[in-house]
Amino acid sequence: MKKIINLIFLLILSVAVSGQQVVDYLLKARAAESEGRPEIAIGYLNKAVEEMKDSRLYTERAAANILKGDYSDAINDYNNANKLSPNSGDYGLARIYAIKGDAKTALYHLELSMKSAYRKKEKEIMLDPAFTGIENRPEWRLFWQKDWYSDVEEGIAEIEYSLTLHKTDESAAILSELKKEYPGNDELIYADALISLSSGKNQDAVNKLTVLLKSNPGNEKYLRLLAKAQFSGSNPSGASITYSQLIDADVADAELFVLRAGCYMKTGENDKALSDLRKYLIYYPADKTALSMAGKAESASGDNLNALKYFSENLKLHPNDAECYIDRANSYFVSKSWEWAINDYAMSLDLNPGNPDAWLNKGISLLNSGKSDDACHDFRKSFSMGNKKASEYISKFCIK
């Protein structure tokens, strides 16, 4: 019995490790593609497909081959993906044949995709530039005469569009009509949660999504919205748990590490935040947001020296970004390195002179450097922009 248990444990462990390896290869490849280096991405994925069989590796390599302009290899990859997971490569094949001007073959594969679990939303297909070359063809118009989407799907698409325009009342009216015809529909509960979140009713959104996840615990769409609602509802701890579920489910999205790091920073778990940010920076070492967050997490942990390293690296990569100067200036400010702080605040204000907090902190730095006249000038600038804190400094140091 003990041997059987050990074998089961080893099997589970090997599957988990394999999943982690697949995701790592996917993230490395996507990072290389985002930098316009498809050959590097293909190199990673060539190694991956030798070691593991996962349709996602083939569809990702196909995407890299398309970026490289090698449609023949991309077609082979999508066909291999289909062998491992039926229809997983059909949308990609539809795109390639559309680019090549073969409308008949493109629509054959698009139809297979539309009838599968991999089908895309109508808006995504319509906005896909790959289909531009065939969208005026009679075959394309005939294809879209068929009702590919249900009334519920069409209604939710309208709701989502209305919410992007901040038309919450209009979205609620559409939902109300749909509920009359399709009571208890899960996707309508999801749409209801979307409206609640858009209206600032964060806990209401959380409650609705929690109900949905009881019957569908691994639904990525529901989990993503739940995490967003939890974070917006001042529950970063709950949001970090939800993001962990997505990461543990091998969702290949590096941004999840940044989102979870943001939660950890809110709960004061700066070591965990730094761990996530370092993982993300492996793939995107020049990312401005991640470098800024890493510096702030180091600073919050009391390690100002490491914070300055992150902020300085960010400035090297983004020398014309006012916020990058403010990040480093704030770090110098905390360590009372007044002259360094003055220089960085001054640089930030050259780039963005409309920041009242930067004027105030530069004034405080000047005051501590013995330059009271210059400090008073900055306090007045800050106050004129609406910073009420500046009035305290003006009354105390600038009125004689």
C-alpha positions as a printed Julia matrix, in Angstrom:
400×3 Matrix{Float64}:
   0.0    0.0     0.0
   2.84   2.36    0.9
   4.51   1.71   -2.5
   1.28   2.58   -4.31
   0.95   5.84   -2.37
   4.55   6.73   -3.19
   3.99   6.0    -6.89
   0.88   8.2    -6.93
   2.81  10.99   -5.19
   5.66  10.75   -7.72
   3.17  10.83  -10.6
   1.46  13.93   -9.24
   4.84  15.58   -8.64
   6.05  14.82  -12.17
   2.86  16.29  -13.69
   3.23  19.43  -11.54
   6.89  19.85  -12.5
   6.03  19.31  -16.19
   3.32  21.96  -15.96
   5.73  24.43  -14.4
   8.31  23.72  -17.12
   5.77  24.25  -19.9
   4.73  27.59  -18.43
   8.36  28.67  -18.02
   9.1   27.93  -21.68
   5.93  29.73  -22.78
   6.77  32.81  -20.74
  10.35  32.92  -22.01
   9.15  32.58  -25.59
   6.5   35.29  -25.23
   9.02  37.65  -23.69
  11.36  37.11  -26.65
   8.5   37.63  -29.11
   7.52  40.88  -27.39
  11.07  42.11  -28.02
  10.82  41.18  -31.71
  13.16  38.18  -31.37
  11.19  35.22  -32.78
  14.34  33.16  -33.4
  15.11  33.21  -29.67
  11.53  32.19  -28.88
  11.71  29.33  -31.4
  14.96  28.18  -29.8
  13.3   27.9   -26.39
  10.29  26.11  -27.83
  12.37  23.68  -29.92
  13.93  22.47  -26.7
  10.55  22.35  -24.96
   8.81  20.17  -27.58
  11.69  17.71  -27.39
  11.05  17.26  -23.67
   7.26  17.63  -23.37
   4.1   17.23  -25.4
   1.75  20.14  -24.86
  -0.37  21.79  -27.55
   0.42  25.23  -26.12
   4.09  24.79  -26.98
   3.2   24.21  -30.64
   0.73  27.09  -30.88
   3.29  29.41  -29.3
   6.01  28.26  -31.68
   3.58  28.82  -34.53
   3.06  32.4   -33.33
   6.84  32.9   -33.3
   7.13  31.44  -36.8
   4.43  33.82  -38.05
   6.37  36.72  -36.52
   9.41  35.41  -38.37
   7.4   35.16  -41.61
   7.68  31.38  -41.84
   4.07  30.34  -42.53
   4.98  26.8   -43.59
   6.49  25.9   -40.2
   3.63  27.72  -38.45
   1.08  25.56  -40.29
   2.97  22.43  -39.24
   2.96  23.6   -35.63
  -0.77  24.33  -35.61
  -1.46  20.9   -37.12
   0.69  19.28  -34.42
  -1.22  21.23  -31.78
  -4.48  19.87  -33.21
  -3.17  16.3   -32.87
  -2.48  16.84  -29.17
  -5.58  18.89  -28.41
  -8.25  18.86  -31.14
  -9.06  22.3   -32.6
  -6.44  24.12  -30.5
  -4.64  25.18  -33.68
  -7.59  25.86  -35.96
  -7.92  29.58  -35.23
  -4.23  30.02  -35.97
  -4.61  28.09  -39.23
  -7.59  30.27  -40.17
  -5.44  33.37  -39.66
  -2.56  32.07  -41.77
  -4.75  31.02  -44.7
  -6.55  34.37  -44.52
  -3.2   36.16  -44.72
  -2.33  33.99  -47.73
  -5.66  34.97  -49.34
  -7.14  31.45  -49.24
 -10.62  32.35  -47.96
 -12.09  28.86  -48.39
  -9.44  27.13  -46.27
  -9.37  29.98  -43.75
 -13.11  29.75  -43.17
 -12.97  25.96  -42.97
 -10.6   26.22  -40.02
 -12.44  29.19  -38.52
 -15.65  27.12  -38.52
 -13.89  24.25  -36.74
 -12.61  26.73  -34.17
 -16.06  28.28  -33.72
 -17.52  24.86  -32.9
 -14.85  24.11  -30.29
 -13.89  25.18  -26.78
 -11.19  27.39  -28.34
 -13.49  29.76  -30.19
 -12.89  33.47  -29.89
 -15.3   36.29  -29.19
 -16.83  37.93  -32.24
 -15.17  41.26  -31.46
 -11.73  39.64  -31.3
 -12.2   37.98  -34.69
 -13.59  41.1   -36.34
 -10.68  43.21  -35.1
  -8.03  40.64  -36.05
  -5.94  42.22  -38.86
  -5.19  38.74  -40.24
  -8.66  38.61  -41.79
  -8.48  42.04  -43.45
  -7.59  40.54  -46.82
 -10.72  38.37  -47.03
 -13.33  40.44  -45.18
 -14.75  41.8   -48.46
 -15.0   38.35  -50.01
 -18.49  36.81  -50.51
 -17.39  33.71  -48.56
 -16.69  35.89  -45.51
 -20.06  37.63  -45.69
 -21.84  34.29  -46.14
 -19.99  32.85  -43.14
 -21.23  35.62  -40.84
 -24.84  35.2   -41.93
 -24.94  32.2   -39.62
 -25.76  32.81  -35.93
 -22.53  31.7   -34.35
 -23.28  33.27  -30.97
 -26.24  32.8   -28.64
 -28.51  35.62  -27.47
 -26.74  35.49  -24.09
 -23.3   35.83  -25.69
 -24.44  38.69  -27.9
 -26.02  40.4   -24.9
 -22.91  40.05  -22.76
 -20.82  41.51  -25.59
 -23.15  44.54  -25.57
 -22.86  44.81  -21.79
 -19.06  44.69  -21.92
 -18.98  47.35  -24.63
 -21.36  49.61  -22.68
 -19.21  49.26  -19.58
 -16.13  50.41  -21.52
 -18.12  53.59  -22.2
 -19.08  53.8   -18.48
 -22.77  53.33  -19.39
 -23.65  51.27  -16.32
 -27.39  51.95  -16.48
 -27.53  50.83  -20.1
 -25.61  47.65  -19.22
 -27.99  46.93  -16.33
 -31.01  47.36  -18.63
 -29.61  44.85  -21.14
 -28.89  42.4   -18.34
 -32.39  42.78  -16.92
 -33.97  41.8   -20.24
 -31.66  38.8   -20.63
 -32.44  37.57  -17.1
 -36.13  37.42  -17.93
 -35.46  34.97  -20.75
 -32.53  33.07  -19.25
 -32.9   33.02  -15.44
 -30.02  31.47  -13.51
 -27.62  31.48  -16.47
 -24.02  31.41  -15.18
 -22.72  33.83  -17.78
 -25.41  36.32  -16.84
 -24.33  36.05  -13.2
 -20.82  36.82  -14.42
 -22.14  39.83  -16.34
 -23.96  40.93  -13.2
 -20.66  40.77  -11.31
 -19.03  42.88  -14.04
 -21.7   45.55  -13.61
 -21.36  45.44   -9.81
 -17.61  45.94  -10.04
 -18.03  48.78  -12.52
 -20.5   50.41  -10.1
 -18.09  50.17   -7.17
 -20.1   47.39   -5.49
 -17.02  45.25   -4.97
 -18.39  42.92   -2.3
 -21.5   42.27   -4.36
 -19.25  41.22   -7.26
 -17.23  38.99   -4.93
 -20.39  37.29   -3.66
 -21.68  36.56   -7.17
 -18.33  35.2    -8.36
 -17.91  33.06   -5.26
 -21.21  31.37   -6.09
 -20.11  30.77   -9.68
 -16.77  29.3    -8.65
 -18.39  26.72   -6.37
 -19.67  24.89   -9.44
 -16.75  25.84  -11.69
 -13.7   26.27   -9.42
 -11.06  26.47  -12.14
 -12.69  29.0   -14.43
  -9.92  31.46  -15.35
 -12.29  34.26  -16.37
 -14.2   34.07  -13.08
 -11.01  33.89  -11.01
  -9.47  36.91  -12.71
 -12.56  39.03  -12.08
 -12.78  37.77   -8.49
  -9.19  38.82   -7.79
  -9.87  42.25   -9.28
 -13.01  42.66   -7.16
 -11.2   41.53   -4.01
  -8.34  43.95   -4.56
 -10.71  46.83   -5.37
 -12.73  45.94   -2.27
  -9.74  46.37    0.05
  -9.13  42.64    0.4
  -5.62  42.26   -1.04
  -5.06  39.12    1.03
  -8.02  37.42   -0.65
  -6.86  38.67   -4.05
  -3.37  37.23   -3.51
  -4.92  33.81   -2.8
  -6.99  34.02   -5.97
  -3.96  35.03   -8.06
  -2.1   32.08   -6.5
  -4.85  29.77   -7.77
  -4.31  31.07  -11.29
  -0.52  30.72  -11.05
  -0.79  27.22   -9.56
  -3.15  26.25  -12.4
  -0.28  26.95  -14.83
  -1.91  29.96  -16.49
   0.89  31.24  -18.71
   0.65  34.95  -17.91
   3.68  36.61  -16.35
   1.61  39.64  -15.33
  -0.01  37.48  -12.63
   3.25  37.75  -10.67
   3.06  41.56  -10.79
  -0.59  41.55   -9.76
   0.06  39.22   -6.85
   3.09  41.28   -5.84
   0.82  44.34   -5.66
  -1.41  42.43   -3.24
   1.54  41.37   -1.1
   2.77  44.95   -0.91
  -0.64  46.04    0.35
  -0.53  43.39    3.11
   3.06  44.26    4.06
   4.46  40.94    2.79
   7.32  42.61    0.99
   9.55  39.51    0.79
   6.81  37.65   -1.09
   6.25  40.67   -3.31
   9.96  40.84   -4.16
  10.02  37.13   -4.96
   7.19  37.58   -7.48
   8.71  40.71   -9.0
  12.08  39.01   -9.43
  10.36  36.16  -11.26
   8.64  38.63  -13.56
  11.86  40.57  -14.17
  13.54  37.38  -15.39
  11.22  37.58  -18.39
  10.88  41.37  -18.68
  14.0   42.91  -17.1
  13.28  46.38  -18.5
   9.68  46.66  -17.31
   9.2   50.07  -15.73
   6.3   49.12  -13.45
   7.96  46.0   -12.07
  11.28  47.78  -11.41
   9.44  50.6    -9.63
   7.45  48.15   -7.51
  10.58  46.18   -6.63
  12.32  49.35   -5.49
   9.32  50.35   -3.38
   9.12  46.87   -1.83
  12.83  47.02   -0.93
  12.35  50.48    0.55
   9.35  49.29    2.59
  11.5   46.42    3.88
  14.09  48.94    5.07
  16.69  48.17    2.4
  17.11  51.56    0.79
  20.38  50.59   -0.89
  18.74  47.85   -2.94
  15.78  50.15   -3.58
  18.14  52.67   -5.12
  19.6   49.97   -7.38
  16.16  49.22   -8.82
  15.3   52.91   -9.19
  18.64  53.72  -10.84
  18.23  50.82  -13.27
  14.77  52.1   -14.13
  16.18  55.56  -14.83
  18.9   54.12  -17.03
  16.22  52.37  -19.09
  13.66  55.21  -18.99
  15.67  58.45  -18.74
  12.79  60.68  -19.83
  10.21  59.42  -17.37
   9.33  61.84  -14.57
   7.95  59.09  -12.3
  11.26  57.21  -12.42
  13.04  60.31  -11.12
  10.41  60.73   -8.38
  10.85  57.11   -7.25
  14.57  57.59   -6.75
  14.11  61.06   -5.28
  11.69  59.66   -2.7
  14.25  57.04   -1.76
  16.93  59.7    -1.28
  14.37  61.76    0.65
  13.73  58.9     3.1
  17.47  58.45    3.67
  17.87  62.23    4.11
  20.27  62.49    1.18
  18.94  65.96    0.5
  21.16  67.08   -2.37
  20.56  63.9    -4.32
  16.83  64.22   -3.66
  16.84  67.85   -4.86
  18.54  66.87   -8.12
  16.07  64.08   -8.9
  12.99  66.11   -7.95
  14.31  68.91  -10.16
  14.74  66.52  -13.08
  11.23  65.14  -12.6
   9.81  68.68  -12.55
  11.65  69.56  -15.74
   9.74  66.7   -17.36
   6.45  67.25  -15.51
   6.21  70.64  -13.78
   2.62  70.06  -12.7
   3.32  67.69   -9.8
   2.53  69.45   -6.47
   3.97  66.66   -4.31
   7.31  66.84   -6.1
   7.43  70.62   -5.53
   6.67  70.1    -1.82
   9.29  67.4    -1.3
  11.88  69.36   -3.23
  11.09  72.33   -0.99
  11.54  70.22    2.16
  14.85  68.93    0.8
  16.0   72.47    0.06
  14.94  73.58    3.55
  17.03  70.81    5.1
  19.94  71.89    2.92
  19.74  75.42    4.34
  18.26  76.98    1.19
  15.14  78.47    2.74
  14.42  81.07    0.03
  14.42  78.43   -2.71
  12.37  76.16   -0.45
   9.71  78.84    0.02
   9.46  79.27   -3.74
   8.74  75.54   -4.07
   6.25  75.51   -1.19
   4.3   78.3    -2.88
   4.36  76.46   -6.2
   3.02  73.35   -4.49
   0.3   75.31   -2.68
  -0.77  77.06   -5.89
  -1.4   73.59   -7.37
  -3.72  72.62   -4.54
  -1.39  70.88   -2.08
  -2.72  71.99    1.33
   0.24  70.45    3.18
   2.42  73.17    1.68
   0.54  75.83    3.67
   2.02  74.47    6.92
   5.54  74.98    5.64
   4.72  78.44    4.23
   3.27  79.67    7.51
   6.13  78.22    9.55
   9.14  79.07    7.39
   8.17  81.65    4.78
   6.14  84.35    6.57
   8.37  86.86    8.32
